[in-house]
């Protein structure tokens, strides 16, 4: 359940009660010493030295507050918890001599047991509300607009936008689209989308020439938070792109041995202050490296754009199911063998699964899809293989006792069939009867 404002304030109270003014006797303490800011004299950089003691309860409260800030405040959803955790303690340190919140003489003399006992307001809820207000001022100041750029090998197409997701796929040679979307709005330090590097980098490329396109995600948050958000959006986008070209365009894409791209560039808004270009790796790859270039047709682009429009029209609970299914289709594309098979099947569970009746609910979901009836007949077989893999009956797909029988009966491998059904389900998830 999402955190409530009242619960968030209670966690702030717990934090204030967990920070001791003297080394605690009954639990382990972690010393925190800093120069306190004197209101109206901050610029002079002078102030008394304050010593506080954090406890294990403090660390837990900080983690809870960071998580609840993201849950309670929509603007903070793309802020990473580590940054918020740092801001929480920075806020406390900045406020210890703020007479509207604390009695500074109590803190400097260490005459009370904990910070909560040093509050200026007798009303502890008012006290926690003031700290919350100061914390959110700092959280909002940490939020900036970021543009995350990832190289896309082998995909050739005209540049296009997915405004509902903040996604743009730019053809590597499309100078005007790069200028319009990125270089005119973000600090790039002259990073070249054509070269894949800055002019003074000595020619060391982040994205090689096999990257025919660049995918871009724009959102607001912290640098680490937006990188994570971008990775999720990239995963959803590439799951849909892969499903579109392999099912609707009927392409066969062969994976290369090369490792997928994970390095990305992040550019802060031109209006941001104190932020620079960041180069780092995504925590997970989102698109395989294929053997040959392939063209994304205008029909495929229109299909992808229409899918996103339809997604936005779904009810919240259904949209959440589809988004989770995208994630697991993407994991199925990236991984291989047992992991790939299980991830594709999890995507079907995400779309259609019902507690206590997973196999039957998935069968009914696939039966509702406008696909060849022979694929609908395979679901019970594929579910049996899934159960074998998940529950340890088989170590890999071909070890399944009915693997050869399945191949003889359907003339296809179960790994290929579960992928095709999962990708088809993703394409139809926003449009088939009973869902929209």
C-alpha positions in Angstrom: 0.0 0.0 0.0 1.3 3.4 -0.9 2.6 5.5 2.0 0.3 8.1 3.4 1.3 11.6 4.5 0.6 10.8 8.1 2.7 7.7 8.0 5.6 9.7 6.5 5.4 12.3 9.3 5.4 9.5 11.9 8.6 8.1 10.4 10.2 11.6 10.7 9.2 11.6 14.4 10.8 8.1 14.8 14.0 9.4 13.1 14.1 12.4 15.5 13.6 10.1 18.5 16.3 7.7 17.3 19.1 10.3 17.0 20.8 10.6 20.4 22.7 13.6 21.7 25.0 11.4 23.7 26.5 8.0 22.9 23.7 5.5 23.7 24.3 2.8 26.3 21.6 0.4 25.3 22.3 0.2 21.5 25.1 0.7 19.1 25.7 4.3 18.2 27.3 5.9 15.1 28.9 9.2 15.7 28.1 12.1 13.4 30.0 15.3 13.8 29.6 18.4 11.7 29.7 22.2 11.8 26.1 23.5 12.3 24.8 26.3 10.2 23.7 29.4 12.0 20.6 30.9 10.4 21.4 34.1 8.4 25.2 33.5 8.7 25.4 30.4 6.5 27.5 32.3 3.9 30.3 32.9 6.5 30.8 29.2 6.8 31.2 29.4 10.6 29.3 27.7 13.3 29.6 25.5 16.4 30.6 21.8 16.1 27.7 19.5 16.9 27.9 15.8 17.7 25.0 13.5 17.2 24.6 9.7 17.5 22.7 7.8 14.9 21.4 4.3 15.8 20.3 1.3 13.8 16.8 2.7 14.2 18.0 5.9 12.5 19.1 4.1 9.4 15.9 2.2 9.2 13.8 5.4 9.6 15.9 7.1 6.9 15.2 4.3 4.5 11.5 4.4 5.3 11.3 8.1 4.8 13.1 8.0 1.4 10.8 5.3 0.2 7.7 7.1 1.4 8.8 10.4 -0.1 8.8 8.7 -3.6 5.4 7.2 -2.8 3.7 10.3 -1.4 5.0 12.9 -3.8 4.5 12.3 -7.5 7.3 14.7 -8.5 9.8 12.5 -6.6 9.0 9.2 -8.3 12.1 9.4 -10.5 14.4 10.4 -7.6 16.7 7.6 -6.4 16.4 6.6 -2.7 20.1 7.1 -2.1 19.9 10.8 -2.9 16.8 11.2 -0.8 18.5 9.4 2.1 21.5 11.9 1.9 19.1 14.8 1.8 17.3 13.6 4.9 20.4 13.8 7.1 21.6 17.0 5.3 18.2 18.6 6.2 18.5 17.5 9.9 22.1 18.9 10.1 21.0 22.2 8.4 18.2 22.7 10.9 19.7 21.9 14.3 20.2 25.6 15.1 16.9 26.8 13.4 15.1 28.2 16.4 11.7 27.7 14.7 12.3 23.9 14.8 14.9 23.1 17.5 16.1 24.6 20.8 19.7 25.0 19.8 20.9 25.3 23.4 19.6 21.9 24.3 21.5 20.4 21.3 24.8 22.2 21.9 24.8 21.3 25.6 23.6 17.7 24.9 21.2 18.1 27.8 18.4 16.0 26.3 18.2 12.4 25.3 17.3 12.7 21.6 16.6 15.3 18.9 12.9 15.0 19.4 13.2 16.2 22.9 14.9 19.4 21.6 12.0 20.5 19.5 10.8 24.1 19.7 7.2 23.1 19.2 5.5 21.1 21.9 3.2 19.7 19.2 5.3 16.9 17.7 3.1 16.7 14.6 3.8 20.3 13.8 7.5 19.7 14.5 7.6 16.8 12.0 5.6 18.7 9.5 8.2 21.6 9.5 11.0 19.1 8.9 9.0 17.5 6.1 8.5 20.8 4.5 12.3 21.6 4.6 13.1 18.2 3.3 10.8 18.5 0.3 12.3 21.9 -0.5 15.7 20.1 -0.9 14.2 17.1 -2.7 12.5 19.4 -5.3 15.8 21.3 -5.7 17.5 18.0 -6.6 15.0 17.3 -9.4 16.2 18.3 -12.9 15.3 17.3 -16.4 17.6 14.7 -17.8 18.0 13.2 -21.2 19.3 9.6 -21.3 20.8 8.4 -24.6 21.5 4.8 -25.6 22.9 3.4 -28.8 20.7 1.0 -30.8 22.6 -1.4 -33.0 21.2 -2.7 -36.3 17.8 -0.8 -36.2 17.4 1.4 -39.2 14.4 3.8 -39.4 13.1 7.3 -39.8 13.2 9.2 -36.5 10.0 9.2 -34.5 8.5 10.1 -31.1 6.5 8.3 -28.4 5.3 11.4 -26.5 3.3 9.3 -24.0 6.6 7.7 -22.8 9.0 10.5 -23.3 10.8 8.3 -25.9 12.4 9.3 -29.2 14.1 7.0 -31.6 16.5 9.1 -33.7 18.2 7.9 -36.9 21.9 8.4 -36.4 22.2 10.6 -39.4 19.2 12.8 -38.5 21.0 16.0 -37.6 17.9 18.2 -37.3 16.1 15.7 -35.0 19.1 15.5 -32.7 19.3 19.3 -32.6 15.5 19.6 -31.9 15.4 16.9 -29.3 18.7 17.0 -27.5 21.4 19.6 -28.3 19.1 22.6 -28.2 17.6 21.7 -24.8 20.4 19.9 -22.9 24.0 20.4 -21.9 25.9 18.0 -24.2 29.5 19.4 -23.9 29.7 19.1 -27.7 29.1 15.3 -27.5 28.6 14.2 -31.1 25.8 11.8 -32.0 27.5 11.1 -35.3 30.9 10.3 -33.7 29.6 8.7 -30.5 32.1 10.8 -28.5 33.2 14.3 -27.8 35.6 16.0 -30.3 38.4 16.0 -27.8 38.1 12.3 -26.7 40.8 11.0 -29.0 38.2 9.2 -31.2 37.2 6.7 -28.4 33.6 5.9 -29.3 30.8 5.1 -26.8 28.5 3.9 -29.6 30.1 2.2 -32.7 29.0 2.7 -36.3 26.8 -0.4 -36.0 24.4 1.8 -33.9 22.2 3.0 -36.7 19.9 4.7 -34.3 19.9 6.3 -30.8 17.0 5.9 -28.3 16.4 8.9 -26.0 14.3 9.2 -22.9 13.5 12.5 -21.2 12.2 12.8 -17.7 12.5 14.7 -14.4 14.3 13.4 -11.4 17.8 12.8 -10.0 20.6 11.6 -12.2 20.5 8.0 -10.8 16.7 8.0 -10.5 16.2 9.0 -14.1 18.7 6.5 -15.4 16.7 3.7 -13.7 13.5 5.1 -15.0 15.0 5.3 -18.5 16.1 1.7 -18.4 12.5 0.6 -17.6 11.1 2.7 -20.5 13.8 1.4 -22.9 12.9 -2.2 -21.9 9.2 -1.6 -22.6 9.9 0.1 -25.9 12.3 -2.6 -27.1 9.9 -5.4 -26.1 7.3 -3.8 -28.2 9.7 -3.1 -31.1 10.9 -6.7 -31.1 7.3 -8.1 -31.0 6.3 -5.8 -33.8 9.1 -6.7 -36.2 9.0 -10.5 -35.4 5.2 -10.9 -35.4 3.7 -8.2 -37.6 6.7 -7.8 -39.9 7.5 -11.6 -39.7 11.3 -11.0 -39.5 13.7 -13.5 -38.1 16.4 -11.8 -36.0 19.5 -13.7 -35.2 21.5 -12.7 -32.2 25.2 -12.0 -32.5 27.9 -13.0 -30.0 28.6 -9.3 -29.2 27.5 -8.1 -25.8 24.4 -5.8 -25.8 25.0 -2.1 -25.3 24.7 -0.9 -21.7 26.7 2.3 -21.7 24.6 5.4 -21.9 25.0 9.2 -21.9 22.9 11.5 -19.6 22.6 15.2 -20.4 21.1 17.6 -17.9 18.8 20.5 -18.9 20.5 23.7 -20.1 18.6 25.4 -17.3 20.2 23.2 -14.6 22.9 24.5 -12.3 26.0 22.6 -11.2 25.2 19.5 -13.3 27.3 18.0 -16.1 27.3 15.2 -18.7 27.3 11.7 -17.2 28.5 8.5 -18.9 27.6 5.3 -17.1 26.2 1.8 -17.6 22.6 0.7 -17.2 22.2 -1.9 -14.5 20.8 -4.3 -17.1 20.9 -4.6 -20.9 17.7 -3.9 -22.7 18.2 -4.9 -26.4 20.3 -7.7 -27.9 23.0 -7.3 -30.5 21.7 -8.8 -33.7 23.8 -10.1 -36.6 22.5 -7.9 -39.4 20.8 -4.5 -39.9 17.0 -4.4 -40.3 14.6 -1.7 -41.4 11.8 -0.6 -39.2 9.0 0.2 -41.7 6.6 3.1 -41.5 3.8 0.7 -40.8 5.8 -0.8 -37.9 6.4 2.7 -36.5 2.7 3.6 -36.8 1.8 0.3 -35.0 4.2 1.1 -32.1 2.8 4.6 -31.8 -0.8 3.4 -31.8 0.0 0.8 -29.2 1.2 3.5 -26.8 -1.9 5.6 -27.4 -4.1 2.5 -26.7 -2.0 1.8 -23.5 -2.8 5.2 -22.2 -6.5 4.5 -22.6 -6.5 1.4 -20.4 -7.7 1.2 -16.9 -4.9 1.6 -14.3 -4.9 -2.0 -13.2 -4.9 -3.4 -16.7 -2.2 -0.9 -17.8 0.0 -2.0 -14.9 -0.4 -5.6 -16.1 0.6 -4.7 -19.6 3.7 -2.7 -18.4 4.9 -5.7 -16.3 4.4 -8.0 -19.2 6.6 -5.7 -21.3 9.3 -6.0 -18.7 9.3 -9.8 -18.8 9.1 -10.0 -22.6 12.2 -7.8 -22.6 13.9 -10.1 -20.2 13.0 -13.0 -22.4 14.5 -11.3 -25.4 17.8 -10.5 -23.5 18.3 -13.8 -21.8 18.6 -17.3 -23.3 17.8 -20.9 -22.5 15.8 -21.6 -19.3 15.8 -17.9 -18.2 14.4 -16.8 -21.5 11.6 -19.4 -21.5 10.6 -18.6 -17.9 10.6 -14.9 -18.5 8.4 -15.2 -21.6 6.0 -17.3 -19.6 6.0 -14.9 -16.7 4.9 -12.2 -19.2 1.8 -14.3 -20.0 1.2 -14.7 -16.2 1.5 -10.9 -15.8 -1.2 -10.4 -18.5 -3.6 -13.1 -17.8 -2.7 -14.9 -14.5 -5.1 -15.3 -11.7 -4.2 -16.5 -8.2 -4.8 -20.2 -7.8 -5.6 -20.8 -11.4 -2.5 -19.7 -13.4 -2.6 -22.3 -16.1 -6.3 -22.0 -16.8 -6.4 -18.2 -16.8 -3.4 -18.1 -19.2 -5.2 -20.6 -21.5 -8.3 -18.4 -21.5 -6.3 -15.3 -22.2 -4.5 -16.9 -25.1 -7.8 -18.3 -26.4 -9.1 -14.8 -26.6 -6.3 -13.7 -28.9 -6.7 -13.6 -32.7 -3.9 -16.1 -33.5 -3.8 -19.5 -35.2 -5.7 -22.1 -33.2 -2.7 -24.4 -33.3 -0.8 -22.0 -31.0 -3.7 -22.0 -28.5 -3.5 -25.8 -28.4 0.2 -25.6 -27.3 -0.4 -23.6 -24.1 -1.1 -26.6 -21.8 2.1 -28.2 -23.0 4.1 -25.0 -22.6 2.7 -24.6 -19.1 3.8 -28.1 -18.2 7.3 -27.3 -19.3 7.2 -24.1 -17.4 6.3 -26.0 -14.2 9.1 -28.5 -14.8 11.6 -25.7 -15.0 10.3 -23.6 -12.1 9.9 -26.5 -9.7 13.3 -28.2 -10.6 12.0 -31.1 -12.6 14.2 -30.1 -15.5 17.5 -28.2 -15.6 17.0 -27.0 -19.2 14.2 -27.1 -21.7 15.5 -30.1 -23.8 15.6 -32.2 -20.6 11.8 -32.1 -20.4 10.5 -35.7 -20.9 8.0 -34.5 -23.5 10.4 -32.3 -25.4 10.9 -34.6 -28.4 7.2 -35.5 -28.4 6.3 -31.8 -28.5 8.6 -31.3 -31.4 7.3 -34.3 -33.3 3.7 -33.1 -32.8 4.0 -29.4 -33.6 7.2 -29.4 -35.7 8.5 -26.4 -33.6 10.5 -26.0 -30.4 8.7 -24.9 -27.3 11.2 -22.1 -26.8 10.2 -20.6 -30.1 6.5 -21.0 -29.5 6.4 -19.5 -26.0 8.3 -16.5 -27.4 5.9 -16.1 -30.3 2.8 -16.4 -28.1 4.2 -13.9 -25.5 5.1 -11.4 -28.2 1.7 -11.8 -29.8 0.0 -11.3 -26.5 1.9 -8.1 -25.9 0.8 -6.7 -29.3 -2.8 -7.6 -28.7 -2.8 -6.6 -25.0 -4.1 -3.1 -25.6 -6.7 -3.9 -28.2 -8.3 -7.3 -28.0 -11.9 -7.8 -26.9 -12.3 -7.8 -23.2 -9.2 -5.7 -22.4 -9.9 -2.3 -23.8 
